[in-house]
Amino acid sequence: MARVTVEDCLENVENRFQLVLVAARRARQLTQGAEPCVGRENDKSTVIALREIAGGFVTNAILDEEPMQAGLEADEDTSDQTQAGGIVPGPASDQGDGVKA
């Protein structure tokens, strides 16, 4: 397992901030089941993402892509629960708190 340095990755990405965004997006994709462009070698998805960036397999163009569909469905399920009463903000109660307005 070769060590990945920030300098290796910066050859393929504009700056460190862009590197963080690209690596996070790619690591999330790998965690959700995307096929890696390099061997896994018992590495975590974050390390694989950095190895892919250093190898030139992943660039900042990944930020322009839409997130994976599975993530979108999870977000829709959460908003449905909120609207259906799963998470409902209640009115402030002034009973028993000892504070008078």
PyMOL commands that set and color helices and strands:
alter all, ss='L'
color gray80, all
select helices_A, chain A and resi 6-10+16-31+45-54+60-64+69-84
alter helices_A, ss='H'
color red, helices_A
deselect
rebuild
show_as cartoon
